[in-house]
């Protein structure tokens, strides 16, 4: 059960010519010019609504995510401990 104030990890799919250092599941295109990959985004839950949750990023952007989205998961204990600088601070 996700509650306001919880930290979550959202795995975002990206498509560019050069994956960054935090990219994982990297797959090249057939012609090799672009890559499709995933990046973990570390967010905090601001509110829980019937149609989903409202999350906030470190830089203050807001995202509405469906609760049944398979790319959304609660942060694991070790992520909260070792990667706490990547999560936004509670408001």
C-alpha positions in Angstrom: 0.0 0.0 0.0 1.5 3.3 -1.1 0.9 6.3 1.2 1.8 10.0 0.9 5.5 10.5 1.9 6.6 7.1 0.6 9.5 7.0 -1.8 9.0 5.1 -5.1 11.1 4.1 -8.0 9.7 4.6 -11.5 11.5 2.9 -14.4 11.3 5.2 -17.4 12.0 4.0 -20.9 14.2 6.3 -23.1 15.3 6.3 -26.7 18.5 8.3 -27.6 21.8 8.1 -29.4 23.9 7.8 -26.2 22.7 6.2 -22.9 23.7 7.8 -19.7 25.7 6.2 -16.9 22.5 5.1 -14.9 21.0 3.4 -18.0 20.2 -0.3 -17.8 18.6 -2.9 -20.1 20.3 -1.2 -23.1 19.3 -2.5 -26.5 20.7 -1.1 -29.8 18.4 -0.4 -32.8 18.8 -2.6 -35.8 20.9 0.0 -37.7 22.9 0.9 -34.6 22.2 4.7 -34.5 19.9 4.7 -31.5 19.5 2.9 -28.2 16.4 2.0 -26.2 17.1 1.7 -22.5 15.6 2.2 -19.0 16.5 4.6 -16.3 15.3 4.5 -12.7 13.7 7.7 -11.4 13.5 8.3 -7.7 10.3 10.1 -6.6 8.3 10.8 -3.5 4.5 10.3 -3.3 2.6 13.6 -2.7 -1.0 12.2 -2.7 -2.9 9.1 -3.4 -6.1 9.4 -5.5 -8.6 6.9 -6.8 -7.2 7.0 -10.3 -3.5 6.9 -9.3 -0.8 8.7 -7.3 0.8 12.1 -7.7 4.6 12.0 -7.4 7.2 14.7 -7.2 10.7 14.7 -8.5 13.9 16.2 -6.9 13.5 19.2 -9.2 9.9 19.8 -8.3 8.1 18.3 -11.3 4.8 16.4 -10.7 3.7 13.2 -12.4 0.4 11.4 -12.1 1.0 7.6 -12.3 -1.6 4.8 -12.3 -1.3 2.5 -9.3 -1.3 -0.6 -11.6 1.6 0.7 -13.7 4.2 -2.1 -13.8 7.1 0.4 -14.0 6.2 1.8 -10.5 7.4 0.1 -7.3 8.2 1.0 -3.7 11.8 1.8 -3.0 13.8 -1.1 -1.5 15.5 -0.7 1.9 19.0 -0.6 0.4 17.9 2.1 -2.2 16.5 4.3 0.7 19.8 3.8 2.6 22.5 4.1 -0.2 20.7 6.3 -2.8 18.9 8.7 -0.5 20.4 11.7 -2.2 18.5 10.8 -5.4 15.1 11.0 -3.7 13.4 14.4 -3.1 13.1 15.7 0.4 9.7 15.5 2.0 7.8 18.8 1.8 
